[in-house]
Amino acid sequence: MFIAELLGSSTPSVVLFLRPPRFGKSLLISMLSAWFDKAISSQRRSELFAGTNIQRLCDEEGFRETLKPGGYFILHLDFLALAGQIRPLASKK
């Protein structure tokens, strides 16, 4: 499973998702955020992930510590609102 493999023993400190336009990057990041975010209640997470492989794997012995549902604070940065408002550094002279 993707997330279990991603969080394996040799997990990199930074993960880069390269996908073509309109290919589900935002959906993937939203799903990962919903799983790992401390701000989402355990009940809501159970509703969102009921019947999925990650929920079944998390319920198995030994995987809960690896998958850490709700184990992190998530910082979401959206630069779309700044589009067109930031001048390139080269233009500052």
Secondary structure, 3 states (H helix, E strand, C coil): CHHHHHCCCCCCCCCCCCCCCCCCHHHHHHHHHHHHECCCCHHHHHHHHCCCHHHHHHHCCCCHHHHCCCCECCCCCCCHHHCCCCCCHHHCC
